[in-house]
Amino acid sequence: MYKATEDDIPRVWEIFKKHKEWFPHVRLFHVRTRVGREQVILEDGVVITYHKNQNNRKIGQNTDVKVEKGSHMIHQILNENVGNGNSEKVIKKFFDFVGSDVYLTVRADNVPANKFYNKIGMKEVGEICWSQGKMLGKVWKYSTE
């Protein structure tokens, strides 16, 4: 998998700007920081930001879902050209690349994303909420077992 470098930041940022509806909270400094930590995949126009969990803990404050040390957390996945099939190909390659369980959270009202996670074999394992309970979300898990 190709990890984005400093030279890729402008392209990664342009892809994020195309998807502001779902990622209004992402700022350029976030992209720079993740690239600096080697936590950004850029492959075939698909961006994945992620990290490896360093300990066992709850996935967030407003959920009961726990992640295990050594598993991975996807923060964002987005495709430069929605509908071209690259997201499915790249995320499956990512699952093989990390070789661990993978978790992610997504807004409950993001119907296309939730359908996608179900389609690629992830399982909905819980709920989460943000914005003092005003924004509901789902927790998905890809299991290596």
HELIX and SHEET records of a PDB file:
HELIX    1   1 GLU A    6  ASP A    8  5                                   3    
HELIX    2   2 ILE A    9  LYS A   18  1                                  10    
HELIX    3   3 LEU A   28  GLY A   36  1                                   9    
HELIX    4   4 ASN A   86  VAL A   98  1                                  13    
HELIX    5   5 VAL A  111  LYS A  119  1                                   9    
SHEET    1   A 6 VAL A  40  GLU A  43  0                                        
SHEET    2   A 6 VAL A  46  LYS A  52 -1                                        
SHEET    3   A 6 HIS A  72  ASN A  79 -1                                        
SHEET    4   A 6 VAL A 102  ARG A 107  1                                        
SHEET    5   A 6 MET A 135  TYR A 142 -1                                        
SHEET    6   A 6 LYS A 123  TRP A 130 -1                                        
SHEET    1   B 2 ARG A  57  LYS A  58  0                                        
SHEET    2   B 2 LYS A  66  VAL A  67 -1                                        
END                                                                             
